[in-house]
């Protein structure tokens, strides 16, 4: 609480469980399910590497042994003497949450998130394309009735999100992209031009 944050500041992080893979050890080694635990060469929760030998059959008089390699990097999480299967878990996936806005942290909700106090303006849109982006909002037109034109966009608008009046032409969109504008909020856009950008209608 009290920390000043920027939009790209990580305010929360966690790890999601990695993908799980089932290995039919009994089938691979041609042994009975109840013999699987004693054939495992790694312990539960032990880290394993891809292509590491993780199980080996006893063979006949110590000969003709079959081996099983791990298909992934990860951890051995379970071995069943009933099904003859082993469960391998891939490494956990780190997840980070950015502040998304500049401001001051005023509250921390344990295991949930933070509350950030900031100054801003709410500009709502109905349709969005191009994915998520961020930047400082800037009014690019004098009125909501004005069309946003190429001459209104310059190098000072790089990395900003422009609020662009009533309409936006394809030529203006292309110019904004060349300048490096992070996003545009416009009252209108030609449907055919939108189809060209998306690649489908």
C-alpha positions as CSV (number, residue, x, y, z in Angstrom):
1,X,0.0,0.0,0.0
2,X,1.3,3.4,-1.0
3,X,3.5,2.2,-3.8
4,X,3.5,4.3,-7.0
5,X,3.1,2.0,-10.0
6,X,3.3,2.4,-13.8
7,X,1.1,0.5,-16.3
8,X,3.7,-2.2,-16.9
9,X,4.5,-2.7,-13.2
10,X,3.8,-6.3,-12.1
11,X,1.5,-6.2,-9.1
12,X,0.6,-9.9,-8.8
13,X,2.1,-13.2,-9.9
14,X,1.4,-16.9,-9.6
15,X,2.0,-20.2,-11.3
16,X,-0.6,-22.3,-13.0
17,X,-0.2,-26.1,-13.0
18,X,1.5,-27.4,-16.2
19,X,-0.1,-29.8,-18.6
20,X,-0.4,-33.4,-17.4
21,X,0.7,-36.4,-19.4
22,X,-0.4,-40.0,-18.8
23,X,2.1,-42.8,-19.4
24,X,1.0,-46.4,-19.6
25,X,4.1,-47.8,-18.0
26,X,2.8,-51.4,-17.8
27,X,2.0,-51.5,-21.5
28,X,5.3,-49.8,-22.5
29,X,7.4,-52.2,-20.5
30,X,5.1,-55.2,-21.0
31,X,4.7,-55.9,-17.3
32,X,1.8,-56.3,-14.8
33,X,0.4,-53.1,-13.3
34,X,1.3,-54.2,-9.8
35,X,5.0,-54.3,-10.8
36,X,5.1,-50.8,-12.1
37,X,6.1,-49.0,-8.8
38,X,9.2,-51.1,-8.3
39,X,10.3,-50.5,-11.9
40,X,10.3,-46.7,-11.5
41,X,13.7,-45.1,-11.4
42,X,12.5,-41.8,-10.1
43,X,10.6,-40.9,-6.9
44,X,7.3,-39.0,-6.7
45,X,7.7,-35.3,-7.0
46,X,11.2,-35.7,-8.4
47,X,12.2,-33.5,-11.4
48,X,12.8,-35.3,-14.6
49,X,14.2,-34.3,-18.0
50,X,13.0,-35.1,-21.5
51,X,14.4,-38.4,-22.7
52,X,15.6,-39.3,-19.2
53,X,15.0,-43.0,-18.4
54,X,12.3,-43.1,-15.8
55,X,11.4,-46.8,-15.7
56,X,13.1,-50.1,-16.4
57,X,11.8,-53.6,-16.4
58,X,13.6,-56.4,-14.5
59,X,14.1,-58.4,-17.6
60,X,15.0,-62.1,-17.6
61,X,18.0,-63.0,-15.4
62,X,18.9,-59.3,-15.6
63,X,18.9,-59.4,-19.4
64,X,16.4,-58.2,-22.1
65,X,15.4,-55.2,-20.0
66,X,13.0,-52.6,-21.4
67,X,13.4,-49.0,-20.7
68,X,10.9,-46.0,-20.7
69,X,12.0,-42.5,-21.4
70,X,10.2,-39.3,-20.3
71,X,8.6,-37.5,-23.2
72,X,8.8,-34.1,-21.3
73,X,10.6,-32.0,-18.8
74,X,8.6,-31.9,-15.6
75,X,7.8,-33.9,-12.5
76,X,6.6,-37.4,-11.7
77,X,3.4,-36.8,-9.7
78,X,1.7,-40.2,-9.5
79,X,2.3,-43.9,-10.1
80,X,-0.5,-46.5,-9.9
81,X,-0.1,-50.2,-9.2
82,X,-3.7,-50.6,-10.2
83,X,-3.8,-49.1,-13.7
84,X,-0.1,-49.4,-14.3
85,X,0.0,-45.7,-15.4
86,X,2.3,-42.9,-14.3
87,X,1.3,-39.2,-14.4
88,X,3.9,-36.6,-15.4
89,X,3.3,-32.9,-15.0
90,X,5.0,-30.3,-17.2
91,X,6.6,-27.3,-15.4
92,X,4.1,-24.7,-14.0
93,X,3.3,-21.8,-16.1
94,X,4.1,-18.4,-14.6
95,X,1.3,-15.8,-14.8
96,X,1.9,-12.1,-14.1
97,X,-0.7,-9.3,-13.8
98,X,0.3,-5.7,-14.7
99,X,-1.1,-2.6,-13.0
100,X,-2.5,-1.5,-16.4
101,X,-2.6,2.1,-15.2
102,X,-0.4,4.6,-13.4
103,X,-1.3,5.4,-9.9
104,X,-1.0,4.6,-6.2
105,X,-1.9,1.3,-4.6
106,X,-4.5,2.0,-1.9
107,X,-5.5,-1.5,-1.0
108,X,-4.3,-5.1,-1.3
109,X,-6.8,-8.0,-1.5
110,X,-5.0,-11.1,-0.4
111,X,-5.0,-13.8,-3.2
112,X,-7.1,-11.5,-5.4
113,X,-5.4,-8.3,-6.4
114,X,-4.9,-4.6,-5.6
115,X,-6.8,-1.4,-5.8
116,X,-5.1,1.5,-7.6
117,X,-6.1,5.1,-7.3
118,X,-5.5,7.0,-10.5
119,X,-6.8,9.9,-12.6
120,X,-8.3,9.1,-16.0
121,X,-11.2,9.3,-18.4
122,X,-13.7,6.7,-19.4
123,X,-14.1,6.3,-23.2
124,X,-16.2,3.3,-24.2
125,X,-16.2,1.5,-27.5
126,X,-18.5,-1.2,-28.9
127,X,-16.1,-3.1,-31.2
128,X,-12.4,-3.6,-30.8
129,X,-9.8,-5.2,-33.1
130,X,-6.0,-5.7,-32.9
131,X,-5.8,-7.1,-29.4
132,X,-5.0,-5.4,-26.1
133,X,-2.8,-2.3,-25.9
134,X,-2.1,0.6,-23.6
135,X,-1.1,4.2,-23.8
136,X,-1.9,7.7,-22.7
137,X,-5.3,8.9,-23.9
138,X,-5.2,12.0,-26.0
139,X,-8.0,14.0,-27.8
140,X,-7.1,14.2,-31.4
141,X,-10.1,16.2,-32.6
142,X,-11.8,19.4,-31.4
143,X,-15.3,17.9,-31.5
144,X,-16.9,14.5,-31.4
145,X,-18.4,15.5,-34.8
146,X,-15.0,16.0,-36.4
147,X,-13.4,13.3,-38.7
148,X,-9.9,12.2,-37.6
149,X,-7.7,12.9,-40.6
150,X,-4.0,12.2,-41.4
151,X,-2.9,15.8,-40.8
152,X,-4.1,15.6,-37.2
153,X,-1.6,12.7,-36.4
154,X,2.1,13.4,-35.9
155,X,5.2,11.9,-34.2
156,X,4.1,13.2,-30.8
157,X,1.2,10.7,-30.9
158,X,3.6,7.7,-30.9
159,X,2.6,5.1,-28.2
160,X,-0.6,7.1,-27.4
161,X,-4.3,6.1,-27.7
162,X,-6.1,8.7,-29.8
163,X,-9.8,9.7,-29.3
164,X,-10.7,10.4,-32.8
165,X,-14.1,12.0,-33.4
166,X,-16.8,10.7,-35.6
167,X,-15.0,8.9,-38.4
168,X,-11.7,7.3,-39.5
169,X,-10.6,6.5,-43.0
170,X,-8.3,3.7,-44.0
171,X,-5.6,6.2,-45.1
172,X,-5.7,7.8,-41.6
173,X,-5.5,4.4,-40.0
174,X,-2.4,3.4,-42.1
175,X,-0.7,6.7,-41.2
176,X,-1.4,6.2,-37.5
177,X,0.1,2.8,-37.8
178,X,3.2,4.2,-39.4
179,X,3.6,6.8,-36.7
180,X,3.3,4.1,-34.0
181,X,0.0,5.1,-32.4
182,X,-1.0,2.5,-29.8
183,X,-4.7,2.7,-30.5
184,X,-7.6,4.8,-31.9
185,X,-11.1,5.2,-30.5
186,X,-13.3,6.4,-33.3
187,X,-17.1,6.9,-33.7
188,X,-17.1,5.2,-37.1
189,X,-15.1,3.2,-39.6
190,X,-16.0,2.0,-43.1
191,X,-17.1,-1.7,-43.0
192,X,-15.3,-2.6,-46.2
193,X,-12.1,-1.1,-44.8
194,X,-12.5,-3.0,-41.6
195,X,-12.9,-6.2,-43.6
196,X,-9.6,-5.5,-45.4
197,X,-7.8,-5.1,-42.0
198,X,-9.3,-8.2,-40.5
199,X,-8.9,-10.3,-43.7
200,X,-12.5,-11.4,-43.7
201,X,-16.0,-9.9,-43.8
